[in-house]
Amino acid sequence: MSACGKKAGETPAAGGDAAKPATPAPPAAAATPDVPPAPPIPPPPLGLPPTPAPADNPDTAEKVALGELLFFDKRLSDSGTFACETCHQPEKGWGDGLPLSPKFNGKLNKRHSPTLFNVAYANEWYWDGRKPTLESQILAAWTGQVGGTPDKVAAKLAAIPEYATRFQRAFGEGPTADNIPKALASFLRIKLRSGDSPWDRYEKSGDASAVSPDAIAGFKVFTETAACALCHAPPLYTDMLYHNVGVGYEGNDSPDPGRFAVTKDPKDTGAFKTPGLRGVTLHPPYFHDGSGKTLEDAVDFMIGGGYRKNNPHIDPKLKPKKLTAKQRAQLLAFLRALTPDTTYQRPKLP
């Protein structure tokens, strides 16, 4: 779960960024033998590369099935009122539709909750890239955003028979502060891959009926006229790098330092990770502060060259572009063609 507000992604997870050492698993409830086996892991959707996973947490079907339950379970919070899903809802493109989301304590995050689509492919996590692994990001979000105390939550889960069975199958032990984030990470890596879009079916399978002529023309606008692909490179439509495009600078004497807070390098001032564009129509608002209310707003801001006044660190690759109304419509048609037809059914919790 990419905390309510940071990416892959990304909101700052207030308090709780520091991971605690793993503790022994608490005594588990009696296993439940009638828990069905997990379905096999499917291959990556059309258009996506193989899914990476860390050596210390290879993805398995049992981890994915377990992580899916945990993602929607409010018992991961001490209060029983917050879950990963609170800020990352499937109906809202795995975001929450808010510019800034509240934490478990009612305080607003300083950054927008990003979509979790294709979070598996990130190389660093949160909008500023301060976490080196998905598992470490999840732990920070769990404690700082959801408001869970790992050892306390592990003890709660261990007393639930179905969870006892699933943790034994996935990890050979009961729930711990270490393996709960690992199960969640496996779920995100496998189940939240966004591919097989109309554009993929056109580009990879040669299905000319999958997209409109405007979308085909829009790809040329995207790659050439507007040069969006300089930073939003296929196949994930992100370069995984950090750029200052002036978001949050207008009327703000102290804009968010972005990546600079992590690296302390002046060139990273106001820079944030390039978001991927797959499924982009499903999760407004946009940008790290949620200031782009609609896709059209976000496109117009970028076509206009971002915000440059009093912003010496704006990325030099970002230049104002002059698009005709037709070219703008074509660009939007292409972006919409990156969104697959998706439905998702929440699991039944134990």
C-alpha positions in Angstrom: 0.0 0.0 0.0 1.6 3.2 -1.0 0.5 5.2 2.0 -2.2 7.6 1.6 -0.3 10.2 -0.2 3.0 9.0 -1.6 4.2 6.9 -4.3 5.1 4.9 -6.7 3.7 6.2 -6.3 3.0 8.4 -1.7 2.2 10.6 1.2 4.6 11.2 3.9 4.0 8.6 6.5 4.2 10.7 9.6 6.1 9.0 12.3 6.8 5.3 11.5 9.3 5.5 8.7 11.8 3.6 10.8 11.3 -0.1 10.6 11.4 -2.1 13.8 13.3 -5.4 14.0 11.2 -8.4 13.3 9.8 -10.1 16.4 8.9 -13.8 16.9 5.5 -14.7 15.7 2.8 -14.8 18.5 1.1 -18.1 19.2 -1.3 -18.8 16.3 -4.9 -20.0 16.4 -5.6 -23.5 15.3 -5.2 -23.8 11.5 -8.3 -24.0 9.4 -7.8 -26.9 6.9 -10.7 -26.0 4.7 -9.2 -22.7 3.5 -9.0 -23.1 -0.3 -5.6 -23.0 -2.0 -4.6 -19.7 -3.6 -5.0 -19.4 -7.4 -1.8 -19.5 -9.5 0.0 -16.2 -10.3 -1.0 -15.1 -13.8 1.6 -13.8 -16.3 2.0 -10.1 -16.7 -0.8 -8.4 -18.7 -0.2 -7.5 -22.4 2.3 -4.7 -22.7 4.0 -5.1 -19.3 7.4 -6.6 -18.6 8.0 -9.4 -16.1 7.3 -8.4 -12.6 10.4 -7.9 -10.4 10.5 -9.1 -6.8 13.3 -8.9 -4.1 15.4 -11.9 -3.4 14.2 -12.0 0.2 10.5 -11.9 -0.8 9.8 -13.8 -4.0 6.1 -13.7 -4.9 4.1 -16.8 -4.4 0.4 -17.4 -4.9 -0.2 -17.9 -1.2 1.5 -14.5 -0.4 -0.6 -12.8 -3.0 -3.9 -14.2 -1.7 -3.0 -13.4 1.9 -1.9 -9.9 1.1 -5.1 -9.2 -0.7 -7.1 -9.9 2.4 -4.8 -7.8 4.6 -5.1 -4.9 2.2 -8.8 -4.5 2.9 -8.7 -5.4 6.6 -9.2 -2.6 9.0 -7.8 -4.8 11.8 -4.4 -3.7 10.5 -5.0 -0.4 12.4 -5.0 -0.2 16.2 -8.3 1.6 16.0 -10.0 -0.9 13.7 -11.1 2.0 11.4 -8.3 2.3 8.8 -7.0 -0.1 6.1 -4.7 0.3 3.2 -7.9 0.5 1.1 -9.0 3.6 3.0 -6.7 5.7 0.7 -6.4 3.3 -2.2 -9.8 2.2 -3.3 -10.3 0.0 -6.4 -13.3 2.0 -7.6 -11.1 5.1 -7.7 -8.2 3.7 -9.6 -6.5 2.6 -6.3 -6.4 6.2 -5.1 -9.1 7.9 -3.0 -10.2 10.8 -5.2 -9.0 13.4 -2.7 -6.3 16.1 -3.2 -4.9 15.3 0.3 -6.0 12.4 2.5 -6.5 12.2 6.2 -4.3 9.9 8.3 -5.6 7.7 11.1 -5.2 10.6 13.5 -7.3 13.0 11.4 -4.3 15.1 10.2 -4.1 15.7 6.5 -1.2 14.3 4.5 1.0 16.9 2.8 1.0 15.0 -0.4 -1.6 13.3 -2.6 -2.3 9.5 -2.3 -1.1 8.1 -5.7 -2.6 5.3 -7.6 -1.0 1.9 -6.9 -1.2 0.7 -10.5 2.1 -0.9 -11.5 3.8 -0.1 -8.2 5.7 -3.3 -8.7 8.0 -1.7 -11.3 9.1 1.3 -9.3 12.8 1.5 -8.2 12.1 3.7 -5.2 8.9 4.5 -3.3 7.0 7.6 -2.2 6.8 10.7 -4.3 10.3 11.7 -3.2 11.8 8.2 -3.4 12.8 8.0 0.2 12.1 4.3 0.6 14.3 1.7 -1.2 11.9 -1.2 -1.2 8.1 -1.7 -1.5 8.2 -3.6 1.7 9.8 -0.8 3.6 7.4 1.7 2.2 4.5 -0.5 3.3 5.8 -0.7 6.8 6.1 3.1 7.0 2.6 3.6 5.7 1.2 0.9 8.0 2.5 2.6 11.1 2.4 6.3 10.1 -0.7 6.4 7.9 -2.9 3.5 8.9 -1.9 3.7 12.5 -1.0 0.1 13.2 1.4 -1.2 15.8 3.0 -4.2 14.1 3.4 -6.5 17.0 -0.1 -5.7 18.3 -1.7 -6.3 14.9 0.3 -9.5 14.4 -1.1 -10.8 17.7 -4.7 -9.9 16.6 -4.2 -11.7 13.2 -2.7 -14.8 14.8 -5.9 -15.4 16.8 -8.0 -15.6 13.6 -8.0 -19.2 12.3 -8.0 -18.4 8.5 -5.2 -16.0 8.9 -3.2 -18.6 10.9 -3.6 -21.0 8.1 -2.7 -18.6 5.4 0.4 -17.3 7.1 1.6 -20.8 7.7 1.1 -21.6 4.0 2.8 -18.4 2.8 5.7 -18.1 5.3 5.8 -21.3 7.4 5.0 -19.2 10.5 2.4 -17.0 12.1 2.0 -13.3 11.3 4.9 -11.0 12.2 5.9 -7.3 11.8 8.2 -8.5 9.0 5.9 -10.9 7.0 2.8 -8.8 7.0 4.4 -6.1 4.7 5.8 -8.9 2.6 2.4 -10.4 1.9 1.0 -6.9 1.1 3.9 -6.2 -1.3 3.2 -9.5 -3.1 -0.4 -8.6 -3.6 0.4 -5.2 -4.9 3.1 -6.5 -7.3 0.8 -9.1 -8.9 -2.8 -8.0 -8.6 -2.3 -4.3 -9.4 -0.6 -4.6 -12.7 -2.3 -2.3 -15.3 -1.8 -3.5 -18.8 -3.8 -5.0 -21.7 -5.2 -1.6 -22.5 -6.8 -0.7 -25.8 -3.4 0.8 -26.8 -1.6 -2.5 -26.0 -4.0 -4.4 -28.1 -3.4 -2.1 -31.0 0.3 -1.8 -30.6 1.2 -5.4 -29.5 -1.6 -7.4 -31.1 -2.3 -5.4 -34.2 -5.9 -4.9 -33.3 -6.8 -1.8 -35.4 -10.3 -1.8 -34.0 -9.0 -1.4 -30.4 -8.4 2.4 -30.6 -9.7 5.4 -32.5 -7.8 7.3 -35.2 -7.5 10.2 -32.8 -5.7 8.0 -30.3 -3.3 6.8 -33.0 -2.6 10.4 -34.0 -2.4 11.3 -30.3 0.6 8.9 -29.9 2.5 11.0 -32.3 1.6 14.1 -30.4 2.7 12.4 -27.2 6.0 11.2 -28.5 6.9 14.0 -30.9 4.9 17.3 -30.9 4.4 17.6 -27.1 7.5 15.4 -26.3 5.7 13.9 -23.3 7.6 10.6 -23.8 10.9 12.3 -22.7 9.7 11.6 -19.1 6.7 9.4 -19.6 8.5 6.6 -21.5 6.8 3.4 -22.6 6.1 0.7 -21.6 5.3 2.0 -18.1 5.0 5.6 -19.3 7.4 6.9 -16.7 11.2 7.3 -16.5 11.2 6.6 -12.8 13.2 9.8 -12.3 12.4 13.0 -10.5 11.5 16.4 -12.1 10.6 19.8 -11.0 7.7 21.0 -13.2 6.5 23.8 -10.9 3.6 22.0 -9.3 2.8 23.8 -6.0 4.9 26.9 -6.7 2.2 29.4 -7.7 1.4 31.6 -4.8 3.6 29.6 -2.4 6.6 31.1 -0.7 7.8 27.8 0.6 6.9 25.0 -1.8 7.4 21.4 -1.0 11.2 20.6 -1.3 10.4 17.2 -2.9 13.4 15.0 -3.7 15.8 17.5 -2.1 14.6 16.4 1.4 16.1 13.0 0.6 19.2 13.8 -1.3 20.1 17.3 -0.1 21.2 18.0 -3.6 20.0 21.5 -4.7 19.2 20.3 -8.2 16.5 18.1 -6.7 14.6 21.0 -5.2 10.9 20.7 -5.9 11.5 17.5 -7.9 9.0 14.6 -7.7 8.9 11.2 -9.3 7.3 11.0 -12.7 4.0 9.1 -12.3 3.1 6.4 -14.7 0.2 7.0 -17.1 -1.3 3.5 -17.4 -4.9 3.7 -16.1 -4.5 7.5 -15.8 -8.2 8.3 -16.4 -9.2 6.3 -13.3 -7.6 8.2 -10.5 -8.0 12.0 -10.5 -6.9 14.4 -9.1 -3.3 14.5 -10.3 0.2 15.7 -9.2 1.9 15.3 -5.8 -0.4 17.9 -4.3 -3.6 16.8 -6.0 -3.9 20.2 -7.7 -4.7 18.8 -11.1 -8.5 18.3 -10.7 -9.0 16.6 -14.1 -6.9 14.9 -16.7 -7.5 17.9 -19.0 -6.2 20.3 -16.2 -3.0 18.2 -15.8 -2.4 18.1 -19.6 -2.9 21.8 -20.0 -0.5 22.5 -17.1 2.2 20.4 -18.7 1.6 21.6 -22.2 2.0 25.1 -20.8 5.4 24.3 -19.5 4.5 24.0 -15.9 5.0 26.9 -13.5 8.2 28.8 -14.1 8.0 32.1 -12.2 10.4 32.2 -9.2 11.3 28.6 -9.9 15.0 28.3 -10.8 15.0 24.6 -10.5 12.4 23.8 -13.2 13.4 20.9 -15.4 15.0 22.2 -18.6 13.4 19.4 -20.6 10.0 20.9 -19.9 9.2 23.5 -22.5 5.8 25.2 -23.4 4.2 23.5 -26.4 1.8 25.0 -28.9 -0.8 22.5 -29.7 -3.9 23.0 -31.7 -7.3 22.2 -30.2 -7.3 19.1 -32.4 -3.8 18.0 -31.3 -4.9 18.4 -27.7 -7.9 16.3 -28.2 -5.8 13.6 -29.9 -3.3 13.6 -27.1 -6.2 13.1 -24.6 -7.6 10.3 -26.7 -4.2 8.5 -26.6 -4.0 8.9 -22.8 -7.5 7.5 -22.4 -6.4 4.5 -24.6 -3.9 3.6 -21.9 -6.7 2.7 -19.5 -7.9 -1.0 -19.6 -11.4 -2.1 -18.9 -11.1 -3.4 -15.4 -13.4 -4.7 -12.7 -12.4 -5.7 -9.2 -14.3 -7.6 -6.6 -13.2 -7.2 -3.0 -12.3 -10.4 -1.1 -14.4 -11.8 1.7 -12.4 -11.2 4.9 -12.0 -13.9 7.6 
